[in-house]
Amino acid sequence: MAAYGFTAGLPLLLSGYIFKLWLTEASVSLTIIGLTTYIGLAYSLKFLWAPVLDRTPPSPFRRLGRRRGWLAIIQPALIASTVLLALSNPASAPGWSIAAAGMVAFCSASQDIAIDAWRIELFPERQQGGALAAYVWGYRIAMLVVTLGVLRLAGNIGWHISLFGVAVLMAIGPIVTLLAPEPEALPTGATSETGVVDRLKAAVVDPLLEFLTRPGAIAILAFVALFKLGEAFAGLMTGPFYRALGFSLPIISNNAWFSLGGTLAGYTVGAWLVARIGVGRALIATGWTQTLAMAMYVVLAQSAGLTPMLYGTVTTEAFAQGMADAAFLTYLSGLCSRRFTATQYALLSSVPAFAIHTIGPWSGAVASATGWSWFYVLSLLGALPAMALMLFLLRRYPPAEAAA
């Protein structure tokens, strides 16, 4: 699980944070950089093609089984997409670079689907927590390696070779897949006795109808979509923001250490708050902390060139985000019906990402039109409607009632 977490974490930043920095170095406009956020829709919409990986056997690698067979197809495609990205040139042909980054995101999201299914089917319930913990550590280590490695090496040997090095690291994925055990296959009748339309209805339509017929369902969905939107909107343009303030790539790469420490500490405190005061009160405390922490970006915009201020901002924002994530994900889990836990959680967790990747692409245009200080003021103000909606929901539909 740790190795699979490592392979899943390697490509994540290549189509997001790292890619935006590369486009910034290539003097691509902020508007185009912001629009590349649409690439991340692959992670939001992966539930649309998940039934294909779940129901269709991987013919070329059938002997490896359903889960490993699909990974044996997806992982080489992911490596090839990363090589294409490394070979592209955003300065002269940004369209090809964006297309390659889109392929990386699609293959990466597909790999996530297969790994999640492999974990759920292979590990017994009592070991799921340990498996997820190992996965998260591998995931975070991979993101640290990519951030430090690519940003530090890009200034010395160039972006192309640095990205090609990530593709070489991705070769770990197929090796792990060949060594991994295959979960026990479902009986053939489980997928052959029901028609395609009935399977689609049972997998997607029924869980949606069950949720949407609850009291307050629309308000809950609006809150789920908005809760992370202000913070995420602010974070989408941090790469160009840091460069505009004059920070070098090596200094920016050090953010990974502060972000990692802040995130892990934030998750720990957030989980403690949930256990100590309950999910509703923890959501209020961490939600407001996350919102107010965005003011650090405004202060940083007025403190150009001060490296301690940069690291303080990164640490504070990561800590606040980690706290809020711990309470928010607990709240999402409580919304899931026991009959449709997996499907409803997948759909609910995709709502914030979908909102981010539909509104987020305009972050570059807003930053270009308003300047950095006002951009982050607007991001902070944009989080206030979610806070008001949160207070209404927690009073009208407390977590226990929402999940009933």
N, C-alpha and C positions, 0 to 999 in steps of 0.2 A: 504493500500500500504506500509506503514511503517513496519507493521508486516510481510508482505510477503517479504519485503526487508531484514528484520532480518533473516527470515528462509532461504532465498537464500544465505545470506552471511555466515552463520554458517559453511557449509561444504566446502567452497571454499579452505581454507588454509589447510584442513585436508589431501588433496591429493597433496599438493604442498609444501609450505614453512614449515609448521609444520611437515609434513611427512619427509621432508629432514632432519630437525633437529633431529627427532627421529632416523632416520637411522644413522645419524652421531654419536649420543650417543651410538648406538648399534655397532659401529665400522665397519659399512658397507663401502666398498671401494667407493672412490669418483666416479669411473667410473660407478658403479651400481647406485649411487645416481643421477648422471647426466642423466642416461638412464630412470629414473623414470619420467622424464619430458614428456615422451610419454603419460603418463596417462592423461595429460591435453589436448590431442587431442580430448577428448570427447566434450570439450567446443568449439573446432574449427569446428568439423564435425557434430554438432547437427542439422544443417539444413538438413542432410541426412534422419533422422528419424522424423523430424518435421511434414511431411505430414501425418504420421501415427496418430499422436496426433490431427492433424487438420481434418482428414477425417474419422477416425474410431471411432465410439462411444465406450465409456468404458463400456462394457457389465455388469460387476459386480456392478457398481454404476451408472447405467443409470439414476436413479431417481434424482441424483445430477446434471445432465446436463453434457455436453461435457467437459467443462473446469474443473469444480470442481470434476467431476468423475475421470478424469485422475489424478488430484492432489491427490485424495483419494487413488489411487493405487500407485503413485510414492512416496509420502511422507513416508508411512510406510516402503516401500522398502529402502528408504534412511536411515531411522532410523536403520533398521536391518543391513544395510551395515556398518554403523558407529559402531554398537555394535561388528560386526565381526572384524573390524579394531582394536577396543579397546582390544579384546580378543587375537589378534595375537601377535607374538613375533618376531620382525625383527632380533634379535640377533641369534636365533636358526633356524628360518624358514622365511627368508626375502621374499621368493616367495609368501607365503600366505599373508603376510602383503601387498605386492605390489598388489596382486589380489584384496584384500579387498579395498585398496585405489582406484583401478580402478573402482570397483563397486560404491563407493561413488561418484566419478567424473561423471560416466554415469548417475546415478540417479539425481545428482545435476544439470547436464546440461539439463536433461529432465524436471526437475522442472522449470528451467528457461524458457523453451519453453512454458510451460503451463501458467506460471504467466504472461509472456509477452503477450500471446494471450488473457488472461483474462483482462488485463489492456486495451489493444487496443480496445476490443469489448465492455467493460463496460463503460469507461469514454468518454464523449463527447470531441471533439477536443479542446475546450477551457480549459478543465481541465487536458489535458494530461501532460502539463508542471508541474503542481502542483503534479500530481500523481507520475511522475518520480522523482521529488525533494524529496518527502516523501520516495520513494523507496531507493534512494541513501543514505539518512541519516540512514535508517534502516539497509541497507547493510553495511555501514561503521561502525556503532555501533556494529554489529555482529562480524565483523572482529576484532575490538578492543577487544571485550569480549573474543573471542577465543584466540587471541594472548596473552593477559595479563593473562587470566585464565589458559590456558593449560601450558604455559611456567613457570608461577609462581608456579602452583600446582605440576608440574611434578617433581620438585626437592624435594618436601615434601611428596607427597602421591603416586608418580609414574605416568608414562605415561598412564597406562591402565585405572586407575580410572579417570584421567583427561579427557581422550577421551570419556569415558562412560558418564561423565557429559555433554559433548557436545551433545551426543545422547539424553539425557534427555531434554535438551533445545529444541531439534528439535521437541519434542512433541507439541510445539506451532503451528507448521505447520498444522497438521490435525484439530486442534481446530479452527484456523483461516479459514480454508477451509469450515468447517461446518457452520460457522457464516457468511461467505461471500455471497453476492448475486450472482446469476448465470446470465451471459449475455444472452440477447435474442437469442434463437436458430435460426440458418439459416433455411430457408425453405428446405424441403426434396429434392425438385427438384434441389437445388443448387449443390448437390453432386451426385445425381442419374442420371441426364440426360447426363452426360459426362463420357466417358470411362476412365479407369485408365491411359492408355497411353496419352490420350489427356490432362488429368489433370496434369500429370507429365510434359508434354511439356509446358503447359501454366504456371506452377508454377516455373520451373527451366530453361528449354531450351530457351524459348522466352526471358526472361530477360538477360540471358547470351549472346545470339546472338545479342541483341540490343546493349549491351555494347561492345562486342568484334569487332563489325563492325565500331566503331567510330575511327577517326584518332587518332593515338597515344595510342590506348587502351593497347597494350602490355607494352609499356614504363610506362604507368600509373600504371598498375598492378605490375610491377617490383618495382616501387617506394613504392606503398602501402605495399608490402611484406617486403621491406628493411628498411623502415623509423624507425620502433621500434625495429629492430632486434639487433642492437649493444647494445642499452640500456637494452633490455630484456635479451640478452646473459650475460651481466654483472651482472644482478640482480638474475639470476637463482641460483647462488652458494653463495649468501650472507650468508645464514645460516651456512654452513660449514666454510666459510671465517671468520665470526665473532668468531666462536668457535676456529678456528686455531690461531686467534690473542689473545686468552685467555679470552675473555669476557664471563661472567657467564650468565646463562639463565635468571635470573631476570633483569640483565642489558640489555640483548637483548630484553626482553619483553617490556622495556620502549621505544624501537624504535617505537612502535605502536603510541604513542602520538606524537612524532616528525614527523612521516610519515603522520599521519592524518592532523596535522596542515599545513605541507608543501604542501600536496596535495590540500587541500581546498583553500589555498592561491594561489597556482599555477593555479588552474582552474579559480579563480577569475581574476587574472592578464591576463591569456591567453585569456579569453573571452573579457576583456576590450581591449586588443590589437587588436583582430579581429574586434571589432566594431570601433576602433579608426583608424587603418591603413589598414584594409582590410585583407582578409584571406591569400592572397599570401605573403604579407610582414610579417604578423604575423607568417606564417609557416616558413619563413626564419629565423626570429629572435628567435623563440622558438626552432626550430630544431637545430640551432647552440648552443643555450644555453644548450639544453639537451645533445648534444655531448660533449661539453666542461666540463659539470658537472661530467662526468665519470672520469675525472682526479682526483676527490676527492678520489675515491677508491684506486688509486695508492699512493696518499699521506697517506691514512689510513693504507695501507699495510706496510708503513715505520714507522708507529707510533703505534706499537702494545701496547695495554694496556691503551691507553689514551681515557678515556670515553668521554670527551668533543669532541674529534675529531670524535668519532663514531657518536655521536648525530648530530654534524655539517654535517657530510657526509650524514646521512639519511635525514636530513631536506633539504639540498641542492638538493639531487637527487630527492626527492619527489616533491619539488617545481618546478624543471625543467621539470620533467615528467608531472606534472599536467598542466603546461603551454603548453607543446607540444601537449598533448592530446586534449586540448580545440581547438587549431588551426587545428590539424589533423582530428578530428572528424567533424569539420565544413567543411573541405575540402572534406571528404568522403561524407557528406550529399549533397554537391553541385554536386557530380558526378552522383547522382541518377536521373534517368529519372522519371518524375512525373507519368508515366504510371506504373512503377515497383518500386516505392520507397521502400516499405517494403522488397521485395525480394532482390533487388540489394544491399540495405544497409546491410542486413544479410549476403549476400555472400561476399561483400567487407570487412566488419568488421571481417570476418573469415579468410581472407587472411593473415593478420599479425600474428594472433595466429597460423595458420597452419605453417607458416615459422618458428616461434619460436619453436614450438613443434616438428619440424622435424630436425632442426639444433641444437636446445638447448640441446637435450640429450647428446651431445658430450662435453658439457661444463665441466663436471667432468673430463673427460679424458684429455682435454686441460689444465685445472688447475693443474692436477696431473703432467703433463709432463713439464709445463713451470714455475710453481710457481705462487703465487698470484699476484705479481707485474706485471709480463709480461702478465698474463692472462687479467688483466684489461687494460693494454696498447693495447693489441690485440683487445679487445672489443671496445676501443675508435677508433682505426684505422679502424675497421670493419664498423663503422658508416659513414665513409667518402664517400664511393660510393653512398650511399643514398642521402647525401647532394649535391653531384655533379649532380645526376639525378634530384633532386628537382629543382635546378637552371635551368636546361635545360627545364623541363616541364613547369615551371612557365613563362618562356620566350616564349616557342613555343606554349603551350596550357594553357593560363591563366585560372583560375577557371571558369569564366563565359563561356569561349569557350568550356572548357572540358564538361560542363554540358549541352551545347546546343543540 
